[in-house]
Amino acid sequence: MQCRTCQKWRVVPSKLKYEQIRENIIQVPFSCKYVHGWKPQVTCHDPTDISEDNGMAWAIDIPCIPQTPLGWERNITLRSEQGTRFADV
């Protein structure tokens, strides 16, 4: 996720933690302070965890999606570059 203060990318340790953050991202914007829950030393002054030019495919998720129900899993499948839509959920 991207910190709203420093704009650096931080790796979230699990899909569940990501869904918890995303569910309330408008009310509680993500920042490096939030990372203290799993990496206590991280601040906005530290280097980014990952960079946009590392060859990975990037997608922006819709904010405030409720957490996936217990027993379900939200999967995203990227389409080919020629598709009119980027991915299927």
N, C-alpha and C positions, 0 to 999 in steps of 0.2 A: 504494500500500500504506500501511497505517497503522503508524506508529511505536509500538512497545510501551511506550516510555518517556513520550513527550509526547502520544501519541494524535493527532498531526497527520498529515494525508495527504500522501504524497509520490508524485510521478509517476515511474513506472519507464519508462526510455527505449525499451524494446522488449519485444515479447512473449516473446522468448527469455530475456531477463534476468528477466522476471516469472516464467516457468516455473522457472528456476534457483532463484530465491528461494523460491517456493512449495513446491518439492520437499523442501526441508530446513527449512521454517519452524518446526517443533516443536523440532528440535535447535539451530537458529540463528535465534532470533526476529528479525524485522525491526526495525531502529532507524535513526534519522537518520544514525548513523555509517556504515551500509551505503551510504548515498547518496554518500559521498565518492568512490566509484568512478566516478561520472559528474558530480557537482557538488561539488567539493572544499570549498566554503565553507559548506555547509549544516550547521546544528546544530538542536537542539531549540528554540533561542531564536528561530529564524526563523519567519515566518508560514507557515501551511499552503500547500501548492501548489494545492489545490482544496478547496472546501467542500461539505458534504453538501446544502446548500440551493441549489445552482447549477442545478437543473432536470434534472440527469442521472438516469438510472435506475441504482440501486445494487444490487449483488448480492455476497453473501459467498461466496467460493470455498472449496471443501473443501481443507484443508491436506494437504501431503505427497503430492500427486498426482505420479507420475513425469513427467519431461519427455516431451513428445510425440516419438514416433520420427521420425528424419530422413525428410523427404519428406512428413510428415503435418502437418496443422494442426488445432488444437483451436478450434472456433468455438462460440460461445454465441448462440443465438437466443432473444430474449425473447418470451414469449407475451403475449397480451392480458391485461388486468387481470381479466377474468372467468374465466381458466383456473384449474384447481386446482393446477397447478405453475407456477413462475415462469419457467422457461427450459428449453430443450432443448440438449444438448451434442452 
